[in-house]
Amino acid sequence: MSGSYPKKIKELPLFDGRFDAYKLEAKGSDVLFASYPAGTRIPAHTHDTENHGVITKGELTLTMAGKTQTIGVGEWYHVPANVEHSAFFEVETDEIEFWFHEST
């Protein structure tokens, strides 16, 4: 897996999902340090977590609720739980994602 994360981050367990990421587990949430090669597309999907993310390198093209926006370095985005969305990474991109699980 590529990415410009520090060695300590790269020692975290790998995330088992649609993209490459290092996973830091925390009570009620997961923190992912994700890297996407240029041209990566994640098709429309939903999940039961409320997600917040910040781009640390590259950019994310996020489509949600019929609107497409580009999120660049240092910018945050939010995807509510159970809302369909898709992602495209035109250039090599790194981001930190916070996945908050719903309270039961």
C-alpha positions as CSV (number, residue, x, y, z in Angstrom):
1,M,0.0,0.0,0.0
2,S,1.3,3.4,-0.9
3,G,0.6,6.7,1.0
4,S,2.6,9.3,2.7
5,Y,1.7,8.3,6.3
6,P,4.2,8.1,9.1
7,K,5.8,4.7,9.9
8,K,3.7,4.4,13.1
9,I,0.5,4.7,11.1
10,K,1.7,2.2,8.6
11,E,2.1,-0.3,11.5
12,L,-1.7,-0.3,12.1
13,P,-3.8,-3.2,10.9
14,L,-5.1,-3.0,7.3
15,F,-8.7,-2.2,6.7
16,D,-10.6,-5.0,5.0
17,G,-12.8,-3.2,2.5
18,R,-13.1,-1.7,-1.0
19,F,-10.0,0.4,-0.7
20,D,-6.6,0.4,1.0
21,A,-6.4,1.9,4.5
22,Y,-4.8,1.5,7.8
23,K,-7.4,1.1,10.6
24,L,-7.3,2.6,14.1
25,E,-10.1,1.3,16.2
26,A,-11.8,3.4,18.9
27,K,-14.9,2.8,20.9
28,G,-17.9,3.6,18.7
29,S,-15.8,4.6,15.7
30,D,-13.0,3.6,13.3
31,V,-10.3,5.9,12.0
32,L,-9.0,5.0,8.5
33,F,-5.8,6.3,6.9
34,A,-6.7,5.7,3.3
35,S,-4.8,5.9,0.0
36,Y,-6.3,5.8,-3.4
37,P,-4.4,5.4,-6.7
38,A,-5.2,7.9,-9.5
39,G,-8.4,6.8,-11.3
40,T,-10.0,5.0,-8.4
41,R,-13.8,4.9,-8.6
42,I,-16.0,3.7,-5.7
43,P,-19.5,3.1,-7.1
44,A,-22.7,4.3,-5.4
45,H,-23.2,2.7,-2.0
46,T,-24.5,3.3,1.5
47,H,-23.2,2.3,5.0
48,D,-24.5,2.5,8.5
49,T,-21.8,4.7,9.7
50,E,-21.7,8.5,9.8
51,N,-18.5,9.5,8.0
52,H,-16.3,12.6,8.3
53,G,-13.1,12.9,6.3
54,V,-10.2,15.2,5.5
55,I,-8.1,15.1,2.4
56,T,-4.3,15.2,3.1
57,K,-3.1,14.7,-0.5
58,G,-4.8,14.9,-3.8
59,E,-8.6,15.4,-4.1
60,L,-11.9,13.6,-3.8
61,T,-14.8,14.0,-6.2
62,L,-17.9,13.1,-4.1
63,T,-21.4,12.7,-5.5
64,M,-24.2,12.6,-2.9
65,A,-27.9,13.6,-3.1
66,G,-27.6,14.5,-6.8
67,K,-24.7,17.0,-6.2
68,T,-21.1,16.5,-7.1
69,Q,-18.4,18.4,-5.3
70,T,-14.6,18.4,-5.3
71,I,-12.9,18.2,-1.9
72,G,-9.2,19.3,-1.8
73,V,-6.3,19.2,0.6
74,G,-7.2,20.4,4.1
75,E,-11.0,20.3,3.3
76,W,-13.4,18.2,5.3
77,Y,-16.5,16.4,4.0
78,H,-19.4,14.6,5.7
79,V,-21.5,11.6,4.6
80,P,-24.5,10.9,6.8
81,A,-25.3,7.3,7.6
82,N,-27.5,5.4,5.1
83,V,-27.1,8.1,2.4
84,E,-26.1,6.9,-1.1
85,H,-22.9,8.4,-2.4
86,S,-20.0,7.6,-4.8
87,A,-16.4,8.7,-5.0
88,F,-13.8,9.3,-7.7
89,F,-10.1,10.0,-7.2
90,E,-8.7,11.5,-10.4
91,V,-5.2,11.9,-8.8
92,E,-3.4,9.8,-6.2
93,T,-5.1,10.8,-2.9
94,D,-4.7,10.2,0.8
95,E,-7.3,11.0,3.4
96,I,-8.1,10.4,7.0
97,E,-11.7,9.1,7.5
98,F,-13.6,8.9,10.8
99,W,-16.5,6.3,10.7
100,F,-18.9,6.8,13.6
101,H,-21.1,3.8,14.5
102,E,-24.7,4.5,15.4
103,S,-25.4,4.2,19.1
104,T,-27.6,1.3,20.1
